[in-house]
Amino acid sequence: MTYAELRAALRHEHLPLAYCDLDLLAANARSLVERAGSLPIRLASKSLRCRDILRRVQAMSPVFQGILCYSAAEAAHLAADSFKDLVVAYPTVDRHDLDLVCTAIAGGAEICLMVDDPLQLPFLSEAATRADVTLPVAIDLDMSSTLPGIHFGVRRSPITGVDAAVVLADTIAGTPHLRLDGLMGYEAQLAGLQDLVPGQRLKSAAVRALKRRSQPEVFARRAAVVAAIKSRGHELRFVNGGGTGSLEATRTDASVTELAAGSGLYGPTLFDGYDSFRPQPAAGFALPIVRRPTPAIYTCFGGGYIASGSPGRDRQPTPTLPAGATLLANEGCGEVQTPVNYSGPEILALGDPIFFRHAKAGELCEHFKELVLLAGAAVVGRVPTYRGDGQSFV
């Protein structure tokens, strides 16, 4: 949509607001399905944080199967709304959250928790014992690469190879009320790191070279771990891998039974820099112009929605409409006001919106209670985010 069309569509809406373009969401979903090949995709709820959007995407294709949650309490929340096949991607030893999950399982929910340390198992076993259930668990395999002078990847799991994974699998099998259900190996350095960093040609070339070196090593590691676990007599219902940025690569690993993706549905700016795909900007937010300190500067209310990760300009939202709008280098996005440079052809008045894209996907929903849904050039509904559900899981 053009600036004029989007402004007209939202003219009677209260600002600031977050929106989702359902047409672009559907286009991104089709792209993910195509890129996944023959493998199913488990939706990463961290990147969406909206029950309605999760359900809409699942209805778009049978390729979308199950949810990869980021919180045990979140999984219980989704289970209460009839979501099935929930895997929690991050470990927890919190008694309250573990009891929520085990109570949900006792009521018929399908929830699998993540572990990467034998010391976590007693917490899970005790909760499962209290609820008198068998708790499915999955092993989180570290998929980073240690290269000369660099740790290429994220500091995630201490399970870095076959020996540690087998010990953990055996320990799970011997722990009361626990059952080994699956394995996850998320190659963050392939799935979440741009190939084409804007304005940084040398860094981009280095990243691409590191990815080429990392991929065969970590894929071989995951395959070896899966084979070793199975050779011990353990069954794995699923082996999860990949993310939005690595679907084409991860689907070539024969040990992987399913992929994960979420960010590619909203299309935030941190996914603009991949050479194999380009998601549509399906989600964004609108801030109202509240003052004009100079003829070329329009100051908006709000906007300090900075994305997580290593601090830098790439973590700031980006003004996208009207075209040509830019942030002030020495101010950026502020907690209660965001000045924007603009001297293009659009006539902007006080109260008019300026439209932004967030750097990451689901974190935007932590700032808004609802998403305004657009189709064509019209508002067609509004749905609550997790925040609108009255929930905050982190």
Buried (B, 14 or more C-beta within 10 A) or exposed (E): BEBEBBBEBBEEBEBBBBBBBBBBBBBBBEBBBEBBEEBBBBBBBBBBBBBBBBBBBBEBBEBBBBBBBBBBBBBBBBBEEEBBBBBBBBBBBBEEBBBBBBBBBEEEBBBBBBBBBBEBBEBBBBBBBBBEBEBBBBBBBBBBBEEEEEEBBBEBBEBBEBEBBBEBBBBBEEBEBBBBBBBBBBBBBBBBBBBBBEEBEEEBEEBBEBBEEBBEEBBEBBBBBBEBBBEEEBEBBBBBBBBBBBBBBBBEBEBBBBBBBBBBBBBBBBBBBBEEBEBBBBBBBBBBBBEBEEEEBBBBBBBBBBBEEEEEEBBBBBBBBBEEBEBBEEEBBBEEBBBBBBEEEBEBEEEBBBBBBBBBBBBBBBBBBBBBBBBEBEBEEBBBBBBBBEBEBE
